Amino acid sequence: MSQIFDFPNPVNEKAARTVAAGVVVLSILGAITGWWIVLLVLAFGFAARVAGGPRFSPLGQLATRVIAPRLGTAKLVPGPPKRFAQAIGLAFSGAALVLNLVGLQGVSTVLLVVLAVFATLESVLGFCAGCFAFGQLMRAGVIPAETCEACADISLRAKVRA
């Protein structure tokens, strides 16, 4: 059962950036229309990716099986920071959904715009703000080093990428 909910490690950064592009589209669509069903799809996608990486996520499947393989050789990066970033996305999209459903569309829209900005940074520039926060929390000792050995030991990063 635990293997079903394992998160991949390492992760293909090209697939992660493709997923981020999908998040940008869904976030902007949700912010513009206010349709709760778009927010539900967005939040479900994040929940599915937190639970098991791309395995349960339609967007994750599209990114890993169809789009990323066409972008060339995989660029591998550590998985734990990506899972952490997906959890932050779940918090934002889940909060946006709940706020939308209780009639606070303005606050919901703000959360979706923030989500779109950070997903754009990941998709276009390859800067994962959640991964950056993960690293800072590791340096501060909040997240134990054994959570991501490749993150804690810089010499392992080259091995993950190879």
Stockholm file with secondary structure:
# STOCKHOLM 1.0

chainA/1-162         MSQIFDFPNPVNEKAARTVAAGVVVLSILGAITGWWIVLLVLAFGFAARVAGGPRFSPLGQLATRVIAPRLGTAKLVPGPPKRFAQAIGLAFSGAALVLNLVGLQGVSTVLLVVLAVFATLESVLGFCAGCFAFGQLMRAGVIPAETCEACADISLRAKVRA
#=GR chainA/1-162 SS CTTTTCCCSSEEHHHHHHHHHHHHHHHHHHHHHCCHHHHHHHHHHHHHHHHHGGGGCHHHHIIIIIIGGGGCSCCEECHHHHHHHHHHHHHHHHHHHHHHHTTCHHHHHHHHHHHHHHHHIIIIICCCHHHHHHHHHHHTTSSCGGGCHHHHCHHHHHHHHC
#=GC SS_cons         CTTTTCCCSSEEHHHHHHHHHHHHHHHHHHHHHCCHHHHHHHHHHHHHHHHHGGGGCHHHHIIIIIIGGGGCSCCEECHHHHHHHHHHHHHHHHHHHHHHHTTCHHHHHHHHHHHHHHHHIIIIICCCHHHHHHHHHHHTTSSCGGGCHHHHCHHHHHHHHC
//
